[in-house]
Amino acid sequence: MKSRVLFCAVAYIILCLAAAAFAQEFSADVVTTSKDGNFTGKLYVMKDKVRMENAQSIMISRIDKSVMWLCLPGQKMYME
């Protein structure tokens, strides 16, 4: 579980940097493949805001405010 969250966080940061470079608005279906299986999610990008959702977590990044949140609804917890 921790490795999956870490992998998603790294992928999310890379996507944030790429999205900021191009400043495009789009949404996409994301499929992550690992030794634990395939995981699906959604990605929403709007100028300097990025949101990535999967079955267990939501990551929100506000590049303009230099802040990122990781929300874990199943555990009723978030991290900033």
DSSP file with accessible surface (Angstrom, degrees, kcal/mol):
  #  RESIDUE AA STRUCTURE BP1 BP2  ACC     N-H-->O    O-->H-N    N-H-->O    O-->H-N    TCO  KAPPA ALPHA  PHI   PSI    X-CA   Y-CA   Z-CA
    1    1 A M     >        0   0  107      0, 0.0     4,-2.4     0, 0.0     5,-0.2   0.000 360.0 360.0 360.0 -46.8    0.0    0.0    0.0
    2    2 A K  H  >  +     0   0  184      1,-0.2     4,-2.6     2,-0.2     5,-0.2   0.901 360.0  50.2 -63.2 -39.9    2.8    2.5    0.9
    3    3 A S  H  > S+     0   0   73      2,-0.2     4,-2.7     1,-0.2    -1,-0.2   0.880 110.1  51.0 -66.2 -34.5    4.7    1.7   -2.2
    4    4 A R  H  > S+     0   0   29      2,-0.2     4,-2.6     1,-0.2    -2,-0.2   0.931 111.5  46.3 -67.6 -43.6    1.5    2.3   -4.3
    5    5 A V  H  X S+     0   0   37     -4,-2.4     4,-2.5     2,-0.2    -2,-0.2   0.921 114.0  49.2 -65.2 -40.9    0.9    5.6   -2.6
    6    6 A L  H  X S+     0   0  113     -4,-2.6     4,-2.5     2,-0.2    -2,-0.2   0.933 111.2  49.0 -63.2 -45.0    4.5    6.6   -3.1
    7    7 A F  H  X S+     0   0  102     -4,-2.7     4,-2.7     1,-0.2     5,-0.2   0.927 112.5  48.3 -60.1 -44.5    4.4    5.6   -6.8
    8    8 A C  H  X S+     0   0    5     -4,-2.6     4,-2.6     1,-0.2    -1,-0.2   0.896 110.5  52.0 -63.7 -38.4    1.2    7.6   -7.3
    9    9 A A  H  X S+     0   0   23     -4,-2.5     4,-2.4     2,-0.2    -2,-0.2   0.923 111.1  46.4 -64.8 -42.9    2.7   10.6   -5.6
   10   10 A V  H  X S+     0   0   74     -4,-2.5     4,-2.3     2,-0.2    -2,-0.2   0.937 114.0  47.9 -65.0 -44.6    5.8   10.5   -7.8
   11   11 A A  H  X S+     0   0   27     -4,-2.7     4,-2.5     1,-0.2    -2,-0.2   0.908 111.3  52.3 -61.3 -39.7    3.7   10.1  -10.9
   12   12 A Y  H  X S+     0   0    0     -4,-2.6     4,-2.5    -5,-0.2    -2,-0.2   0.924 108.2  49.5 -63.4 -44.3    1.5   12.9   -9.8
   13   13 A I  H  X S+     0   0   81     -4,-2.4     4,-2.4     2,-0.2     5,-0.2   0.924 111.0  49.9 -63.4 -42.6    4.4   15.3   -9.2
   14   14 A I  H  X S+     0   0  106     -4,-2.3     4,-2.3     1,-0.2    -1,-0.2   0.932 111.6  48.7 -61.5 -43.1    5.8   14.5  -12.7
   15   15 A L  H  X S+     0   0   59     -4,-2.5     4,-2.8     1,-0.2    -2,-0.2   0.885 109.3  53.4 -64.5 -37.8    2.3   15.1  -14.2
   16   16 A C  H  X S+     0   0    8     -4,-2.5     4,-2.5     2,-0.2    -1,-0.2   0.932 110.4  46.1 -62.0 -46.0    2.1   18.4  -12.3
   17   17 A L  H  X S+     0   0  122     -4,-2.4     4,-1.7     2,-0.2    -2,-0.2   0.912 114.6  47.2 -65.1 -41.0    5.4   19.7  -13.7
   18   18 A A  H  X S+     0   0   45     -4,-2.3     4,-1.4    -5,-0.2    -2,-0.2   0.917 113.1  48.9 -66.2 -42.0    4.5   18.6  -17.2
   19   19 A A  H  X>S+     0   0    6     -4,-2.8     4,-2.1     1,-0.2     5,-0.6   0.907 109.6  51.9 -65.4 -40.3    1.1   20.2  -17.0
   20   20 A A  H  <5S+     0   0   42     -4,-2.5    -1,-0.2     1,-0.2    -2,-0.2   0.868 105.6  56.3 -64.5 -34.8    2.5   23.4  -15.7
   21   21 A A  H  <5S+     0   0   80     -4,-1.7    -1,-0.2     1,-0.2    -2,-0.2   0.871 117.8  32.2 -65.3 -36.3    5.0   23.6  -18.5
   22   22 A F  H  <5S-     0   0  151     -4,-1.4    -2,-0.2    -3,-0.2    -1,-0.2   0.643  90.1-148.4 -97.2 -17.3    2.3   23.4  -21.2
   23   23 A A  T  <5 +     0   0   58     -4,-2.1     2,-0.3    24,-0.2    -3,-0.1   0.878  42.6 151.0  50.3  45.1   -0.5   25.3  -19.2
   24   24 A Q      < -     0   0  121     -5,-0.6     2,-0.5    23,-0.2    23,-0.3  -0.705  44.3-132.2-100.9 157.7   -3.2   23.2  -20.9
   25   25 A E        +     0   0  128     -2,-0.3     2,-0.3    21,-0.2    21,-0.2  -0.953  48.1 126.8-110.0 124.1   -6.7   22.3  -19.5
   26   26 A F  E     -A   45   0A  95     19,-1.9    19,-3.2    -2,-0.5     2,-0.3  -0.980  43.0-138.7-162.0 167.4   -7.6   18.7  -19.9
   27   27 A S  E     -A   44   0A  68     -2,-0.3     2,-0.3    17,-0.2    17,-0.2  -0.963  23.9-178.4-131.6 154.6   -8.9   15.6  -18.1
   28   28 A A  E     -A   43   0A  34     15,-2.5    15,-2.8    -2,-0.3     2,-0.4  -0.993  31.1-116.8-150.9 152.9   -7.7   12.0  -18.6
   29   29 A D  E     -A   42   0A 124     -2,-0.3     2,-0.4    13,-0.2    13,-0.2  -0.808  35.5-153.1 -87.7 133.1   -8.2    8.5  -17.5
   30   30 A V  E     -A   41   0A  28     11,-2.6    11,-1.9    -2,-0.4     2,-0.5  -0.926  12.1-169.9-114.0 132.7   -5.1    7.1  -15.8
   31   31 A V  E     -A   40   0A  93     -2,-0.4     2,-0.5     9,-0.2     9,-0.2  -0.986   5.6-165.7-121.7 120.3   -4.1    3.4  -15.7
   32   32 A T  E     -A   39   0A  20      7,-3.4     7,-2.7    -2,-0.5     2,-0.5  -0.927   3.7-162.2-107.6 125.4   -1.2    2.5  -13.4
   33   33 A T  E     +A   38   0A  99     -2,-0.5     2,-0.3     5,-0.2     5,-0.2  -0.928  23.2 146.8-110.6 128.5    0.4   -0.9  -13.9
   34   34 A S  E >   -A   37   0A  48      3,-2.0     3,-1.7    -2,-0.5   -30,-0.0  -0.863  64.6 -86.0-144.2-179.0    2.5   -2.5  -11.2
   35   35 A K  T 3  S+     0   0  200      1,-0.3     3,-0.1    -2,-0.3    -2,-0.0   0.740 126.1  59.1 -66.3 -19.8    3.3   -5.9   -9.8
   36   36 A D  T 3  S-     0   0   95      1,-0.3    -1,-0.3     3,-0.0     2,-0.2   0.533 120.8 -96.9 -83.0 -10.2    0.3   -5.5   -7.5
   37   37 A G  E <   -A   34   0A  30     -3,-1.7    -3,-2.0     2,-0.0     2,-0.4  -0.770  53.0 -41.2 129.0-169.6   -2.0   -5.1  -10.5
   38   38 A N  E     -A   33   0A 110     -2,-0.2     2,-0.4    -5,-0.2    -5,-0.2  -0.814  48.4-169.5 -99.0 137.6   -3.7   -2.4  -12.6
   39   39 A F  E     -A   32   0A  45     -7,-2.7    -7,-3.4    -2,-0.4     2,-0.3  -0.981   4.9-155.7-128.2 138.4   -5.2    0.6  -11.0
   40   40 A T  E     +A   31   0A 105     -2,-0.4    15,-0.6    -9,-0.2     2,-0.3  -0.770  21.6 147.7-113.2 158.5   -7.4    3.2  -12.6
   41   41 A G  E     -AB  30  54A  16    -11,-1.9   -11,-2.6    -2,-0.3     2,-0.4  -0.938  38.0-101.1-166.5-175.4   -8.1    6.8  -11.8
   42   42 A K  E     -AB  29  53A  63     11,-2.1    11,-2.8    -2,-0.3     2,-0.4  -0.948  20.5-157.9-124.7 148.1   -8.9   10.3  -13.2
   43   43 A L  E     -AB  28  52A   6    -15,-2.8   -15,-2.5    -2,-0.4     2,-0.4  -0.993   6.5-172.6-127.2 130.0   -6.6   13.3  -13.8
   44   44 A Y  E     -AB  27  51A  92      7,-3.1     7,-2.7    -2,-0.4     2,-0.4  -0.993   4.9-175.7-123.5 128.3   -7.9   16.8  -14.1
   45   45 A V  E     +AB  26  50A   6    -19,-3.2   -19,-1.9    -2,-0.4     2,-0.4  -0.988   9.4 169.8-128.5 130.5   -5.5   19.7  -15.1
   46   46 A M  E >   - B   0  49A  96      3,-3.0     3,-2.8    -2,-0.4     2,-0.5  -0.899  61.3 -72.8-142.5 106.7   -6.4   23.4  -15.2
   47   47 A K  T 3  S-     0   0  135     -2,-0.4   -24,-0.2   -23,-0.3   -23,-0.2  -0.138 122.9  -1.9  45.7 -93.4   -3.6   25.9  -15.7
   48   48 A D  T 3  S+     0   0   46     -2,-0.5    15,-2.1   -25,-0.1    16,-0.9   0.099 120.8  83.1-113.8  24.1   -1.9   25.8  -12.2
   49   49 A K  E <   -BC  46  62A  83     -3,-2.8    -3,-3.0    13,-0.2     2,-0.4  -0.989  51.5-178.2-129.2 136.1   -4.3   23.3  -10.5
   50   50 A V  E     -BC  45  61A   3     11,-2.3    11,-3.2    -2,-0.4     2,-0.4  -0.999   4.8-175.3-135.7 138.1   -4.1   19.5  -10.7
   51   51 A R  E     -BC  44  60A  91     -7,-2.7    -7,-3.1    -2,-0.4     2,-0.4  -0.998   1.4-174.7-133.4 128.5   -6.3   16.8   -9.2
   52   52 A M  E     -BC  43  59A   7      7,-2.9     7,-3.0    -2,-0.4     2,-0.4  -0.993   7.4-172.7-126.0 126.1   -5.7   13.1   -9.4
   53   53 A E  E     +BC  42  58A  53    -11,-2.8   -11,-2.1    -2,-0.4     2,-0.3  -0.920  10.7 162.7-118.7 142.1   -8.2   10.6   -8.1
   54   54 A N  E     -B   41   0A  31      3,-2.4   -13,-0.2    -2,-0.4     3,-0.0  -0.802  57.4 -79.1-138.2-172.0   -8.1    6.9   -7.7
   55   55 A A  S    S+     0   0   97    -15,-0.6   -14,-0.1    -2,-0.3     3,-0.1   0.789 125.8  24.7 -63.7 -26.4  -10.1    4.4   -5.6
   56   56 A Q  S    S+     0   0   87      1,-0.2    18,-0.4    17,-0.1     2,-0.3   0.574 121.6  28.9-117.5 -12.4   -8.3    5.1   -2.3
   57   57 A S        -     0   0    6     15,-0.2    -3,-2.4    16,-0.1     2,-0.4  -0.976  49.6-150.4-150.1 161.2   -6.9    8.6   -2.6
   58   58 A I  E     -CD  53  71A  36     13,-2.3    13,-3.4    -2,-0.3     2,-0.5  -0.998  14.1-163.9-132.0 126.4   -7.3   12.1   -4.0
   59   59 A M  E     -CD  52  70A   4     -7,-3.0    -7,-2.9    -2,-0.4     2,-0.4  -0.967   7.0-174.1-114.2 126.6   -4.2   14.3   -4.6
   60   60 A I  E     -CD  51  69A  43      9,-2.5     9,-3.1    -2,-0.5     2,-0.4  -0.978   1.5-169.9-121.7 131.1   -4.8   18.0   -5.2
   61   61 A S  E     -CD  50  68A  12    -11,-3.2   -11,-2.3    -2,-0.4     2,-0.6  -0.982  12.5-169.5-124.9 130.1   -2.0   20.4   -6.2
   62   62 A R  E >>> -CD  49  67A  56      5,-2.9     5,-1.9    -2,-0.4     3,-0.6  -0.900   6.5-179.3-114.3  96.0   -2.2   24.2   -6.3
   63   63 A I  G >45S+     0   0   61    -15,-2.1     3,-0.9    -2,-0.6    -1,-0.2   0.880  81.2  59.6 -64.8 -35.1    1.0   25.2   -8.0
   64   64 A D  G 345S+     0   0   75    -16,-0.9    -1,-0.2     1,-0.3   -15,-0.1   0.820 115.2  34.8 -63.6 -28.9    0.1   28.9   -7.7
   65   65 A K  G <45S-     0   0  133     -3,-0.6    -1,-0.3   -17,-0.2    -2,-0.2   0.358 106.8-125.7-105.4   3.5    0.0   28.5   -3.9
   66   66 A S  T <<5 +     0   0  114     -3,-0.9     2,-0.3    -4,-0.5    -3,-0.2   0.909  68.6 123.0  52.0  48.8    2.8   26.0   -3.7
   67   67 A V  E   < -D   62   0A  26     -5,-1.9    -5,-2.9     2,-0.0     2,-0.4  -0.982  40.9-169.8-139.3 148.6    0.7   23.5   -1.8
   68   68 A M  E     -D   61   0A  63     -2,-0.3     2,-0.4    -7,-0.2    -7,-0.2  -0.998   6.5-159.8-138.6 137.7   -0.4   19.9   -2.3
   69   69 A W  E     -D   60   0A  70     -9,-3.1    -9,-2.5    -2,-0.4     2,-0.5  -0.945   5.6-160.4-116.3 141.1   -2.9   17.8   -0.4
   70   70 A L  E     -DE  59  79A  23      9,-2.6     9,-2.2    -2,-0.4     2,-0.5  -0.981  15.5-164.7-117.1 114.4   -3.3   14.1   -0.2
   71   71 A C  E     -DE  58  78A  35    -13,-3.4   -13,-2.3    -2,-0.5     7,-0.2  -0.886  11.8-172.0-104.2 130.9   -6.8   13.1    0.9
   72   72 A L  E >>> + E   0  77A  12      5,-3.3     5,-1.7    -2,-0.5     3,-1.0  -0.812   5.0 179.4-120.6  85.5   -7.5    9.5    2.1
   73   73 A P  G >45S+     0   0   78      0, 0.0     3,-1.0     0, 0.0    -1,-0.1   0.851  78.0  59.9 -59.5 -35.8  -11.3    9.3    2.5
   74   74 A G  G 345S+     0   0   79    -18,-0.4   -17,-0.1     1,-0.3   -18,-0.0   0.820 115.1  35.8 -63.0 -28.6  -11.3    5.7    3.6
   75   75 A Q  G <45S-     0   0  115     -3,-1.0    -1,-0.3     2,-0.2     3,-0.1   0.363 107.7-125.5-102.1  -0.2   -9.1    6.6    6.6
   76   76 A K  T <<5S+     0   0  195     -3,-1.0     2,-0.3    -4,-0.5    -2,-0.1   0.936  71.2 120.4  52.3  53.1  -10.8   10.0    7.1
   77   77 A M  E   < -E   72   0A  82     -5,-1.7    -5,-3.3     2,-0.0     2,-0.3  -0.968  42.4-171.8-143.8 152.4   -7.4   11.7    6.9
   78   78 A Y  E     -E   71   0A 149     -2,-0.3     2,-0.4    -7,-0.2    -7,-0.2  -0.977   8.1-154.6-142.6 158.1   -5.5   14.2    4.8
   79   79 A M  E      E   70   0A  92     -9,-2.2    -9,-2.6    -2,-0.3    -2,-0.0  -0.983 360.0 360.0-129.6 143.5   -1.9   15.4    4.5
   80   80 A E              0   0  158     -2,-0.4   -11,-0.2   -11,-0.2    -2,-0.0  -0.903 360.0 360.0-112.7 360.0   -0.7   18.8    3.3
